């Protein structure tokens, strides 16, 4: 009986590891067909922001009414999240008036700060170790980029690495308020 339980536990651990590794993807899927139907606003979800690079310590809402919003879900251990930072920085320079936020579900705030500084983050970075944002926005893989129109409607989502040109086009389509 004890050996059966160990095998079951080992099997569950392997399955969880496989699922976790599958969560960080290099390719991508464009969720434009799903956008606009699932998520409107953030239900008042506020997250802690870190003092790192272009980010100040405090609290921020994920979706701001009246603003076009670009949200990036990332992790410090996610390989495609590193080059994604360059594309996000380019979009930030093109659209300084949008509300842009990156969210990590990791608990290690110092690792997030180091990643942020190493990759020249120039917009707010939030920590969400309880992954409330993952549940609220239906995000299960990293990196994931989500764009919201000024009325709070999700207009586009992409799982995986996405280039600056595509991000910029989706921000423009959302209204860039």
Secondary structure in CASP SS format (residue, H / E / C, confidence):
PFRMAT SS
TARGET T0000
AUTHOR 0000-0000-0000
METHOD secondary structure of the structure
MODEL  1
X C 1.00
X H 1.00
X H 1.00
X H 1.00
X H 1.00
X H 1.00
X H 1.00
X H 1.00
X H 1.00
X H 1.00
X H 1.00
X H 1.00
X H 1.00
X H 1.00
X H 1.00
X H 1.00
X H 1.00
X H 1.00
X H 1.00
X H 1.00
X H 1.00
X H 1.00
X C 1.00
X E 1.00
X C 1.00
X C 1.00
X C 1.00
X E 1.00
X E 1.00
X E 1.00
X C 1.00
X C 1.00
X C 1.00
X C 1.00
X C 1.00
X C 1.00
X C 1.00
X C 1.00
X C 1.00
X E 1.00
X C 1.00
X C 1.00
X C 1.00
X C 1.00
X C 1.00
X E 1.00
X E 1.00
X E 1.00
X E 1.00
X C 1.00
X C 1.00
X E 1.00
X C 1.00
X C 1.00
X E 1.00
X C 1.00
X C 1.00
X E 1.00
X E 1.00
X E 1.00
X E 1.00
X C 1.00
X C 1.00
X C 1.00
X C 1.00
X C 1.00
X C 1.00
X C 1.00
X E 1.00
X E 1.00
X E 1.00
X E 1.00
X E 1.00
X E 1.00
X C 1.00
X C 1.00
X C 1.00
X C 1.00
X H 1.00
X H 1.00
X H 1.00
X H 1.00
X H 1.00
X H 1.00
X H 1.00
X H 1.00
X H 1.00
X H 1.00
X H 1.00
X H 1.00
X H 1.00
X H 1.00
X H 1.00
X H 1.00
X C 1.00
X C 1.00
X C 1.00
X C 1.00
X E 1.00
X E 1.00
X E 1.00
X E 1.00
X E 1.00
X E 1.00
X C 1.00
X C 1.00
X C 1.00
X C 1.00
X H 1.00
X H 1.00
X H 1.00
X H 1.00
X H 1.00
X H 1.00
X H 1.00
X H 1.00
X H 1.00
X H 1.00
X C 1.00
X C 1.00
X C 1.00
X C 1.00
X C 1.00
X E 1.00
X E 1.00
X E 1.00
X E 1.00
X C 1.00
X C 1.00
X C 1.00
X C 1.00
X H 1.00
X H 1.00
X H 1.00
X H 1.00
X H 1.00
X H 1.00
X C 1.00
X C 1.00
X C 1.00
X C 1.00
X E 1.00
X C 1.00
X E 1.00
X E 1.00
X E 1.00
X E 1.00
X E 1.00
X C 1.00
X C 1.00
X C 1.00
X C 1.00
X E 1.00
X E 1.00
X E 1.00
X E 1.00
X E 1.00
X E 1.00
X E 1.00
X E 1.00
X C 1.00
X C 1.00
X C 1.00
X H 1.00
X H 1.00
X H 1.00
X H 1.00
X H 1.00
X H 1.00
X H 1.00
X H 1.00
X H 1.00
X H 1.00
X H 1.00
X C 1.00
X C 1.00
X C 1.00
END
